[in-house]
Amino acid sequence: MNSQLIVFIKVALFTLVLISFSGCSNKELYESIQPKHNDNECRKLPAHEYDECIKHETKSYEEYKKEREEVINQ
């Protein structure tokens, strides 16, 4: 293959990856990660404490954002 074509393909793929990541908002990223983290941490607990842990540890993005801004602004 032509070396210019290879460079073009690499740049095009890199651009597509950047565009696809920029489509995710902070809220979407937070919500996609949050349940997995909570679930993994809560699974370490006995069965009778699992449901309470999930309820307690689940925090909305708005609550998270507010707490984060408070810490940053201190």
C-alpha positions as CSV (number, residue, x, y, z in Angstrom):
1,M,0.0,0.0,0.0
2,N,0.9,3.6,-0.5
3,S,2.4,5.2,2.6
4,Q,0.2,8.2,2.2
5,L,-2.9,6.0,2.2
6,I,-1.7,4.3,5.4
7,V,-1.3,7.6,7.1
8,F,-4.7,8.8,5.9
9,I,-6.3,5.6,7.2
10,K,-4.6,6.0,10.6
11,V,-5.7,9.7,10.8
12,A,-9.2,8.8,9.8
13,L,-9.5,6.0,12.4
14,F,-8.1,8.3,15.1
15,T,-10.6,11.0,14.2
16,L,-13.5,8.6,14.4
17,V,-12.4,7.4,17.8
18,L,-12.2,10.9,19.1
19,I,-15.6,11.8,17.7
20,S,-17.2,8.7,19.2
21,F,-15.7,9.5,22.7
22,S,-16.7,13.1,22.5
23,G,-20.3,12.0,22.0
24,C,-20.4,10.7,25.6
25,S,-21.3,13.2,28.3
26,N,-19.8,13.2,31.7
27,K,-23.2,12.1,33.0
28,E,-23.4,9.1,30.7
29,L,-19.8,8.0,31.6
30,Y,-20.6,8.4,35.3
31,E,-23.8,6.4,35.1
32,S,-22.2,3.6,33.0
33,I,-19.5,3.1,35.6
34,Q,-21.3,3.8,38.8
35,P,-23.5,0.7,39.0
36,K,-20.6,-1.6,38.2
37,H,-18.4,-0.2,40.9
38,N,-21.3,-0.3,43.5
39,D,-22.2,-3.8,42.5
40,N,-18.6,-5.1,42.9
41,E,-18.1,-3.4,46.3
42,C,-21.5,-4.6,47.6
43,R,-20.9,-8.2,46.5
44,K,-18.2,-8.4,49.1
45,L,-20.9,-8.1,51.8
46,P,-23.2,-10.8,53.2
47,A,-26.4,-11.4,51.3
48,H,-28.6,-9.7,53.8
49,E,-26.6,-6.4,53.5
50,Y,-26.3,-6.4,49.7
51,D,-29.6,-4.7,48.9
52,E,-29.1,-2.0,51.5
53,C,-25.6,-1.4,50.2
54,I,-26.8,-0.9,46.6
55,K,-29.5,1.6,47.8
56,H,-27.1,3.5,50.0
57,E,-24.1,3.6,47.6
58,T,-26.1,4.6,44.5
59,K,-25.7,8.3,44.0
60,S,-27.3,10.3,41.1
61,Y,-25.0,12.2,38.8
62,E,-26.4,15.5,40.1
63,E,-25.5,14.6,43.7
64,Y,-22.0,13.5,42.6
65,K,-21.5,16.7,40.5
66,K,-22.6,18.9,43.5
67,E,-20.3,17.1,45.9
68,R,-17.5,17.3,43.4
69,E,-17.9,21.0,42.8
70,E,-18.0,21.6,46.6
71,V,-14.6,19.9,46.9
72,I,-13.1,21.7,44.0
73,N,-14.3,25.1,45.2
74,Q,-12.8,24.7,48.7
